[in-house]
Amino acid sequence: MSNARGRVFPLWLLAGVAALAAGLVVALRGPTSLPLRVGSPVPELRLPNLAGEEISLADLRGRVVFVNFWGTWCAPCRTEAPSLERLYQKLRDERFEILAVSVDGPGGSKEVEAFREEFGISFPILLDPHKRAYDAFRVTGVPETFMIGSNGRLVERLIGPRDWDHPRYESAARRLTAAADG
């Protein structure tokens, strides 16, 4: 390839400059573009519930918490909701909590309330209409669940819907709560 003066630039040099520029763009975007890592502290989460009361993840330190990001319009979220509620009913008295973070937009609380009633959800539902917590947790889509240990660190990130009735999830939660007790 040559420039206006007839100089020839080697392709490897152009490719190197392009790679450097791409790396700089990624670096400037900062760590928010990278997913949360297992073992790392999770971001603070402080959101209103359906009654308008603020719930803070920090207030739940010492408990195992599953933070589930979802939306009323999400078909897989609707599919997993009943089994998520059953898991909650099994473990709610064992230092275990589920925080369901709705990413329905502003004014979506009526739809969220209807969803809660339709599926008999008893765990806390938090509202994140501007997706601030969604962005802080670096969520890639819904549903997405973060298993958080009693120490506030990420244990596992689960992308996509789950059958929460599978023994794996109850077993994992019980192991984490037992570790918190010991």
N, C-alpha and C positions, 0 to 999 in steps of 0.2 A: 504494500500500500504506500502511496506517495502523497506528500503534502503539496501545497501550491507552488513551492520552490523546486519541486522535483526530487526532494529528499525521499528516500525510501525508509519506512519505519517497519521494523520486523514485527510480524504478527504476534510473536511471543511477548513483545514489549507492550503492545496494545492490550493483549489478554491480561497481562499482569496489572496494568493500570486499571482495567475494568474490574478485576477481582479486588484490588485495593479499594476502589471506590465503593464496591458492594459491601465490603467489610466495614468500611467507615459508616455507611448508612445503617447497618445492623448495630454497630457500636453506639451510634448517636441515638438510636431508638431506646437503648438502655436495657436493663434487666427485665422490664415489664414485658418484653416480647418473648422471654423464655418462660417455660412452665415452672410452677412451683416444684421444688424437689422434695422427695421423700426425706424426712428427717429435719426439714427446715421449718422454722416457725411460720405459722400462717398469718396472713394480714389480720388486723383488727376488723371486726365486723360489728357495726352498730346500726341497726335498722328498726323501723317501726313495725309492730305487728298489726293485725287487722283492727285492733282496738286503739291504735295510735301510740301504744306504749313502746318505748325503745328497749330492744333486747341487745345485749352485748355478748359477744363470744368470750370476752375476757371475764365476764361474770360467771361463766360456766367452767372456768379453769378447775381442774380436779375431776371433771367428768369427761367421758368419751363422747364426742359429738360427731354426728354425721351431718354435714352441710350439703343439702341437695338443692341445686339450682334447677329451676323448671319454669314452665309457662302453661297457662290454661289452654292455649291453642296448640300445644305440643301433644300429638297422639301418643308417642312413647311415654310421655310423662303421665298421661291418663292411664296407660296400661300398667305402669309400675306403682301407682299410688296405693291401690289396695294392699299389696304385699309390703310396701313400706310402712303402712299403718299397722299391719299385723306384727312386723318386727318391733315397732315401737311399743306395742302393747305387751309383748313378751319381755322387753328389757327396760321399760321405763322406770322401774323401781331399783335398778342396779347401777346407778351413777352413769346413766346413758341418756343422751338427748339427741333429737333430730331437729334441725332447723331447716325448714323448707323455704328457700329464698325465691320468691316469684319475680320474674323479670318482665311481667306484664307492664305495659307502658303506663304513663300517668293517667289517672282516672280508671284504672283497671281493677280497683278493689272490689267492685260489685261482682265481677266475673270470678275473682279469686275467692270471695265468700261463697259464691254458688258452687265452685269446685269443692271447697272445704265441706260444704253440706252434702253434696252429691256423693262424695267418697267417705264421709264420716271421719274426716281427718281431725285428730285430737292433738297432734304435736304442733308446736309453734310455726306459724306461717309468717314470714317477714316479707316486706315489700321493698323492692329495689327497682323502681320504675325508671330511673336514670342510669341503671347498670353500673353504679359505682363499686359495689361489692363484686359484681360479676367481673369487672375490669381488674380490681385489686387481686382477685383470686386467679386471674388469667384464664377464665373459663373459655372453652372453645365452642361450646354449644350446649343445648339442653336435651335431655337431662345429663347432669354431671354432678357427681357426688365426691366430697372430700371427707375421708375418714381421719379424724383428728384425735390424737391421744390426749390423755388427761394433762399432759405437760404443754399442750398448745402447739404441738408439732405435727406435721403431716405424716400420716402413716401410709395412706394409699389414696390414689386418685382414680376414680372409676368413671370413665367416659362412656356415655350411652345408658340405655335403660337396663335395669336388672330385675331378676326375679328374686326379691328380697326374702322369699320363703326358702330359698336354698340354704341348707345348713351352714355353708361357708360363711355367710354374713353374720349369723347369730354367733357362730363359733368365734369369729374374729372379734366381734364386739365383746363377748364374754372374756376372751383372753386379754383384751385391752383393759377392761374394767378390773379384772383380777390383778393385773400388773399395777394398776393405780392403787389398789388396796394394799399391795405388798410393799 
